[in-house]
Amino acid sequence: MENITVKGEFLLELKSEREWVNNVPKILPAKIRNGEQWLWVDKNGNNLECGADFMAATKKDSYPVRVYRLQTVSSVK
């Protein structure tokens, strides 16, 4: 698998699956534009997309998970 680099604004960090279950979505910030995308990345650089990923991250001991708001080309000042 190829490693890539993307730009994003750090939003928050989840230390465990339990924190994800108990606190998301209420701890997520409001979206600031239509079509905004967030990237959820474990400590190994893997993307999380669904509940199965958060459960697998527990089994693989790959927390914390960091959440980023992806930067678009048009949003660069």
Contacts in CASP RR format, 6 or more apart in sequence:
PFRMAT RR
TARGET T0000
AUTHOR 0000-0000-0000
METHOD contacts of the structure
MODEL  1
MENITVKGEFLLELKSEREWVNNVPKILPAKIRNGEQWLWVDKNGNNLEC
GADFMAATKKDSYPVRVYRLQTVSSVK
6 39 0 8 1.000
6 70 0 8 1.000
6 71 0 8 1.000
7 70 0 8 1.000
7 71 0 8 1.000
8 39 0 8 1.000
8 68 0 8 1.000
8 69 0 8 1.000
8 70 0 8 1.000
8 71 0 8 1.000
9 68 0 8 1.000
9 69 0 8 1.000
9 71 0 8 1.000
10 66 0 8 1.000
10 67 0 8 1.000
10 68 0 8 1.000
11 28 0 8 1.000
11 29 0 8 1.000
11 38 0 8 1.000
11 67 0 8 1.000
11 68 0 8 1.000
11 69 0 8 1.000
12 27 0 8 1.000
12 28 0 8 1.000
12 29 0 8 1.000
12 66 0 8 1.000
12 67 0 8 1.000
13 64 0 8 1.000
13 65 0 8 1.000
13 66 0 8 1.000
13 67 0 8 1.000
14 20 0 8 1.000
14 23 0 8 1.000
14 24 0 8 1.000
14 63 0 8 1.000
14 64 0 8 1.000
14 65 0 8 1.000
14 66 0 8 1.000
14 67 0 8 1.000
15 63 0 8 1.000
15 64 0 8 1.000
16 58 0 8 1.000
16 63 0 8 1.000
17 54 0 8 1.000
17 55 0 8 1.000
17 57 0 8 1.000
17 58 0 8 1.000
17 63 0 8 1.000
20 54 0 8 1.000
20 65 0 8 1.000
21 54 0 8 1.000
28 38 0 8 1.000
28 67 0 8 1.000
29 69 0 8 1.000
32 69 0 8 1.000
33 75 0 8 1.000
36 69 0 8 1.000
36 70 0 8 1.000
37 69 0 8 1.000
37 70 0 8 1.000
38 67 0 8 1.000
38 68 0 8 1.000
38 69 0 8 1.000
38 70 0 8 1.000
39 47 0 8 1.000
39 67 0 8 1.000
39 68 0 8 1.000
39 70 0 8 1.000
40 47 0 8 1.000
40 48 0 8 1.000
40 49 0 8 1.000
40 53 0 8 1.000
40 65 0 8 1.000
40 66 0 8 1.000
40 67 0 8 1.000
41 47 0 8 1.000
41 48 0 8 1.000
41 65 0 8 1.000
41 66 0 8 1.000
41 67 0 8 1.000
41 68 0 8 1.000
42 48 0 8 1.000
42 57 0 8 1.000
42 60 0 8 1.000
42 62 0 8 1.000
42 63 0 8 1.000
42 64 0 8 1.000
42 65 0 8 1.000
43 62 0 8 1.000
43 63 0 8 1.000
43 64 0 8 1.000
43 65 0 8 1.000
44 60 0 8 1.000
44 62 0 8 1.000
46 62 0 8 1.000
47 53 0 8 1.000
48 54 0 8 1.000
48 57 0 8 1.000
48 65 0 8 1.000
54 65 0 8 1.000
56 62 0 8 1.000
57 63 0 8 1.000
57 65 0 8 1.000
END
